Every structure is written in C-alpha cells, then in structure tokens.
Amino acid sequence: MFMLSSLQQWCQVKLDHHCWGKVFCSPLFQMDTAFDQILIFPSLKVNRFKLLKYWKLFRNGITISINSYLNLSLKEKTVIENASSVLSHAVNELFDILLKMESNTAKLKAEAEARILQEMVEEEALHNEVQEKKRRYLLMEKERLVNEMLDLQIAALTPVAEAAKQFTKDYKTFATAVDTTRHELPEFMANAINGVFNFPSTFSELLELSSLVSRHTIHVQQSTEEEQLGTARTNELYCPKQ
C-alpha cells in the first residue's frame, strides 16, 4: 500500500504555451501515455532541464524518508528500486525522443522556410507572367480597335478612291487638250481684248440695227393689214369724212 500510495501521483508536464498534460505514474509507469501525448503535438517545446527537475522532485516524493524506507521489507525495497530503475530508463528514453523532436522540428522549420521562399519566388514569377499577359491583352485589344477603325475608313473612302481615279483620268484628258491648244491661246486672248475695247461701238450698232428691224416689221405688218381691209376701207380710216 505504501508503494502504491507513493507512486500514484501526478507529474505535470507543460506541452506548449496553452496546453498542460498529466501523465499518471504507477508501478507500470504508463510511459506509453506520455509518449502518445508528446507525439500528438509535433510542435512540442520542452525544456530538458525543467523536465529533469520535475523528475528529481518525483524521485524525492517516492523516497519520502530514510526511516520509512528502512522499515520496508527487502521485497518492497526491491520493487521500489526496480520501479525507480525502469522509470529512470523511461525518462531517459523520453529525453532522447524530445531531443530528436527538437532536431526534427528545426529541420522541418528549415524545410518549411525554404519551401515558403520557393513559393514566394514562384508567386512573384506568376505575378510577372500575369502582368505580361495583361499587357499583351491590352495591346491586342488596342490593335483590334485600330483595325476596326481602319476598316470603317476604308469602307467610307472606297467610293472616293473610285471617283478620284475618274477625276485623274478626266484631268489628264483636260491637260492634254490644254497642251494641244495652248499655242492658240495668245491669239484668242488678243481677240478677246479687242472685243472688250470695241464693245461700246458694237453695242450702238446693234441698237440701231434693232431699231431698223422693228420699223421694217411695223411697215410689213401695216401693209398686210391694208391689203386685208381694202383700199376704200383704208382711205376711210386714214381720211375720215368731215
């Protein structure tokens, strides 16, 4: 009963900043429970010296006093010493596991940092690729709009181009005609200038000729009417009776 009452106590071990685990220590020590709790938390950080301090306190709690130990039988002493030896061996194994965990944690941390750095580099490369594709897309969109505007301008200017061809052909014909008749232009210009200077006299002659034509027309009309009326009627009209 002394052995059981002395061994059945709790050894508190800090697993991390927010979680405390309790490992029940019995003659069988149930160290598998401790190992399970530690393996559940890969991020466990345990101070080895602090754990060793807890272990010493636990050992001191087991011994209680020399007098009590001396009063025990040889069998009970043997059981306690064997239990202490087994527990010490288990704790040493626990220390080794913790050291391996710390080493693995550092290794995993380094690998994680390298992986994060690689991911950042890949992310930056993808960002640059996206920006380049975006720039190309905007450039292609701009080219498409320019091509559409050019198509509209071509459709609007096609009739003008056809008319320009006809105009060029007519202009060439006109230029050829002018070149052919250009030697006659000085004589034509001289006659035109003389006509301008002689226009007043010519206009007077035209007025006089027009007056003569009008009088002649009146005489012809009068003669025609006299013939239709007869001589007697004409004399009555021209020489009425007093």
Secondary structure, DSSP 8 states (H G I E B T S, - for coil): -HHHHHH-EEEEEE-SSS-EEEEEE-TTTTHHHHHHHHHH-TT----HHHHHHHHHHHHHHHH--HHHHHHS-HHHHHHHHHHHHHHHHHHHHHHHHHHHHHHHHHHHHHHHHHHHHHHHHHHHHHHHHHHHHHHHHHHHHHHHHHHHHHHHHHHHHHHHHHHHHHHHHHHHHHHHHHHHHGGGHHHHHHHHHHHHHTHHHHHHHHHHHHHHHHHHHHHHHHHHHHHHH-HHHHHHHHS---
